Amino acid sequence: MIFVTVGTQDKEFKRLLENVDILIEKKVIKDEVIAQIGCTKFKSKNMKTYKYMSNKKIKKLINDSKYVICHGGVGTIIDSLNLNKKIIAVARLKKYGEHVNDHQLEIVKEFEKLGFILDGTNDLENAIKKLKDFKPKKYTSNNENFIKLIENYIDNN
Protein backbone atom coordinates (compact mmCIF):
# COMPACT_ATOMS: atom_id res chain seq x y z
CA MET A 1 0.00 0.00 0.00
CA ILE A 2 1.13 3.52 -0.81
CA PHE A 3 0.03 6.36 1.47
CA VAL A 4 -0.51 9.80 -0.04
CA THR A 5 -1.15 12.82 2.18
CA VAL A 6 -1.68 16.48 1.38
CA GLY A 7 -1.80 17.62 5.00
CA THR A 8 -4.38 19.93 6.50
CA GLN A 9 -3.81 23.16 4.59
CA ASP A 10 -6.85 25.28 3.79
CA LYS A 11 -5.88 25.24 0.10
CA GLU A 12 -6.42 22.45 -2.42
CA PHE A 13 -3.60 20.25 -3.74
CA LYS A 14 -5.33 18.74 -6.75
CA ARG A 15 -2.09 18.75 -8.81
CA LEU A 16 -0.53 16.05 -6.62
CA LEU A 17 -3.65 13.87 -6.49
CA GLU A 18 -4.28 14.09 -10.24
CA ASN A 19 -0.65 13.15 -10.89
CA VAL A 20 -0.90 10.10 -8.61
CA ASP A 21 -4.16 9.11 -10.34
CA ILE A 22 -2.47 9.29 -13.76
CA LEU A 23 0.47 7.21 -12.54
CA ILE A 24 -1.91 4.54 -11.25
CA GLU A 25 -3.61 4.42 -14.64
CA LYS A 26 -0.22 4.18 -16.38
CA LYS A 27 0.67 1.29 -14.01
CA VAL A 28 3.70 3.20 -12.70
CA ILE A 29 2.01 2.78 -9.31
CA LYS A 30 0.71 -0.77 -9.03
CA ASP A 31 -0.02 -0.97 -5.29
CA GLU A 32 -3.21 0.03 -3.52
CA VAL A 33 -3.23 3.77 -2.76
CA ILE A 34 -4.86 5.38 0.24
CA ALA A 35 -4.94 9.19 0.19
CA GLN A 36 -5.71 11.82 2.80
CA ILE A 37 -6.94 14.71 0.62
CA GLY A 38 -7.88 17.44 3.10
CA CYS A 39 -10.07 20.16 1.62
CA THR A 40 -9.20 19.20 -1.97
CA LYS A 41 -12.27 18.53 -4.08
CA PHE A 42 -11.15 15.33 -5.78
CA LYS A 43 -12.72 12.02 -6.76
CA SER A 44 -10.83 8.97 -7.92
CA LYS A 45 -11.78 5.51 -9.09
CA ASN A 46 -8.16 4.44 -8.60
CA MET A 47 -7.52 5.18 -4.92
CA LYS A 48 -9.34 5.33 -1.61
CA THR A 49 -9.65 8.93 -0.45
CA TYR A 50 -10.39 10.41 2.96
CA LYS A 51 -10.71 14.11 3.75
CA TYR A 52 -9.14 14.05 7.21
CA MET A 53 -7.87 11.40 9.61
CA SER A 54 -6.67 11.35 13.16
CA ASN A 55 -2.94 11.65 13.73
CA LYS A 56 -2.98 8.09 15.08
CA LYS A 57 -4.61 6.77 11.87
CA ILE A 58 -2.14 8.70 9.69
CA LYS A 59 0.84 7.30 11.59
CA LYS A 60 -0.59 3.77 11.23
CA LEU A 61 -1.02 4.24 7.47
CA ILE A 62 2.51 5.64 7.18
CA ASN A 63 3.84 2.68 9.16
CA ASP A 64 1.90 0.15 7.05
CA SER A 65 2.85 1.72 3.71
CA LYS A 66 5.56 0.65 1.29
CA TYR A 67 6.39 4.34 0.83
CA VAL A 68 4.83 7.76 1.35
CA ILE A 69 4.01 10.46 -1.17
CA CYS A 70 3.35 13.72 0.65
CA HIS A 71 3.22 17.48 0.46
CA GLY A 72 6.34 19.35 1.59
CA GLY A 73 5.22 19.75 5.19
CA VAL A 74 7.92 19.25 7.81
CA GLY A 75 5.59 17.40 10.19
CA THR A 76 4.59 14.77 7.63
CA ILE A 77 8.16 14.33 6.44
CA ILE A 78 9.53 13.91 9.97
CA ASP A 79 6.71 11.55 11.01
CA SER A 80 7.51 9.39 7.97
CA LEU A 81 11.27 9.52 8.60
CA ASN A 82 10.73 8.51 12.23
CA LEU A 83 8.91 5.42 10.92
CA ASN A 84 11.82 4.67 8.53
CA LYS A 85 9.77 5.14 5.37
CA LYS A 86 10.95 6.07 1.91
CA ILE A 87 9.39 9.41 1.07
CA ILE A 88 8.66 11.34 -2.07
CA ALA A 89 7.66 14.90 -1.24
CA VAL A 90 5.90 17.23 -3.65
CA ALA A 91 6.01 20.91 -2.71
CA ARG A 92 2.85 22.98 -2.76
CA LEU A 93 3.57 25.96 -5.02
CA LYS A 94 2.36 29.54 -4.82
CA LYS A 95 1.93 29.84 -8.61
CA TYR A 96 -0.85 27.20 -8.50
CA GLY A 97 -2.55 28.74 -5.44
CA GLU A 98 -1.53 25.73 -3.32
CA HIS A 99 0.17 27.86 -0.68
CA VAL A 100 0.89 31.52 0.10
CA ASN A 101 4.60 31.17 -0.74
CA ASP A 102 7.13 28.57 -1.89
CA HIS A 103 8.61 27.63 1.49
CA GLN A 104 7.68 23.96 0.90
CA LEU A 105 9.96 23.93 -2.13
CA GLU A 106 12.86 25.02 0.08
CA ILE A 107 11.96 22.35 2.67
CA VAL A 108 11.76 19.57 0.07
CA LYS A 109 15.03 20.59 -1.59
CA GLU A 110 16.85 20.71 1.77
CA PHE A 111 15.59 17.30 2.92
CA GLU A 112 16.56 15.85 -0.47
CA LYS A 113 20.00 17.49 -0.37
CA LEU A 114 20.55 15.89 3.06
CA GLY A 115 19.66 12.46 1.60
CA PHE A 116 16.43 11.86 3.52
CA ILE A 117 13.81 12.03 0.73
CA LEU A 118 13.25 12.25 -3.00
CA ASP A 119 11.78 15.42 -4.55
CA GLY A 120 8.82 14.69 -6.80
CA THR A 121 7.72 18.30 -7.25
CA ASN A 122 8.55 18.52 -10.95
CA ASP A 123 8.62 14.83 -11.91
CA LEU A 124 6.74 12.44 -9.65
CA GLU A 125 6.99 9.56 -12.11
CA ASN A 126 10.79 9.73 -12.22
CA ALA A 127 10.98 10.00 -8.41
CA ILE A 128 8.90 6.82 -8.10
CA LYS A 129 11.23 5.04 -10.52
CA LYS A 130 14.24 6.12 -8.41
CA LEU A 131 12.68 4.72 -5.20
CA LYS A 132 13.82 1.15 -5.87
CA ASP A 133 17.50 2.09 -5.55
CA PHE A 134 17.04 4.97 -3.09
CA LYS A 135 18.61 4.39 0.32
CA PRO A 136 17.47 7.23 2.58
CA LYS A 137 19.86 8.55 5.18
CA LYS A 138 18.90 7.53 8.72
CA TYR A 139 17.11 10.38 10.46
CA THR A 140 17.79 11.22 14.08
CA SER A 141 15.94 13.98 15.87
CA ASN A 142 17.88 17.01 17.03
CA ASN A 143 15.29 17.96 19.68
CA GLU A 144 17.62 17.38 22.64
CA ASN A 145 20.18 19.83 21.23
CA PHE A 146 17.47 22.44 20.63
CA ILE A 147 16.16 22.03 24.20
CA LYS A 148 19.69 22.46 25.61
CA LEU A 149 20.22 25.60 23.50
CA ILE A 150 16.95 27.08 24.74
CA GLU A 151 17.69 26.16 28.37
CA ASN A 152 21.16 27.71 28.05
CA TYR A 153 19.69 30.86 26.57
CA ILE A 154 17.08 31.15 29.35
CA ASP A 155 19.63 30.44 32.09
CA ASN A 156 22.07 33.05 30.75
CA ASN A 157 19.64 35.88 30.01
Residue pairs with C-beta under 8 A, 6 or more apart in sequence:
1 31
1 32
1 33
1 34
1 61
1 64
1 65
1 66
2 29
2 31
2 32
2 33
2 34
2 65
2 66
2 67
2 68
2 69
3 33
3 34
3 35
3 36
3 61
3 62
3 64
3 65
3 67
3 68
3 69
4 16
4 17
4 20
4 33
4 34
4 35
4 36
4 47
4 68
4 69
4 70
5 35
5 36
5 58
5 68
5 69
5 70
5 71
5 76
6 13
6 16
6 17
6 35
6 36
6 37
6 38
6 40
6 70
6 71
7 13
7 36
7 38
7 70
7 71
7 73
7 75
7 76
8 38
8 52
9 38
9 39
9 71
9 92
9 98
9 99
10 39
11 39
11 92
11 97
11 98
11 99
12 38
12 39
12 40
12 41
12 42
12 97
12 98
13 37
13 38
13 40
13 71
13 92
13 98
14 40
14 41
14 42
15 90
15 96
15 98
16 69
16 71
16 90
16 124
17 35
17 37
17 40
17 42
17 44
17 49
18 42
19 90
19 124
20 29
20 33
20 35
20 47
20 69
20 124
21 44
21 46
21 47
23 29
23 124
23 125
23 128
24 33
24 46
24 47
25 46
26 125
28 125
28 128
28 129
29 128
31 66
32 47
32 48
33 46
33 47
33 48
34 47
34 48
34 49
34 50
34 61
34 65
35 44
35 47
35 48
35 49
35 50
36 49
36 50
36 51
36 52
36 53
36 58
36 61
37 49
37 50
37 51
38 51
38 52
39 51
42 49
43 49
53 61
58 79
59 79
59 83
62 68
62 79
62 80
62 83
62 85
63 83
63 85
65 85
66 86
67 85
67 86
67 87
67 88
67 131
68 76
68 80
68 85
68 86
68 87
68 88
69 87
69 88
69 89
69 90
69 120
69 124
70 76
70 77
70 80
70 87
70 88
70 89
70 90
71 89
71 90
71 91
71 92
71 104
72 89
72 90
72 91
72 92
72 104
72 105
72 107
72 108
72 121
73 104
73 107
74 107
77 87
77 89
77 107
77 111
77 116
77 117
78 139
78 141
80 87
81 87
81 116
81 117
81 136
81 139
82 139
82 141
86 118
86 131
86 134
86 136
87 116
87 117
87 118
87 136
88 117
88 118
88 119
88 120
88 124
88 127
88 128
88 131
89 104
89 107
89 108
89 111
89 112
89 117
89 118
89 119
89 120
89 121
90 108
90 119
90 120
90 121
90 124
91 102
91 104
91 105
91 107
91 108
91 119
91 121
92 98
92 99
92 104
93 99
93 102
93 104
93 105
93 121
94 100
94 101
94 102
105 121
108 117
108 119
108 121
109 119
111 117
112 118
112 119
114 137
115 136
115 137
116 136
116 137
116 139
117 136
118 127
118 130
118 131
118 134
119 127
120 126
120 127
120 128
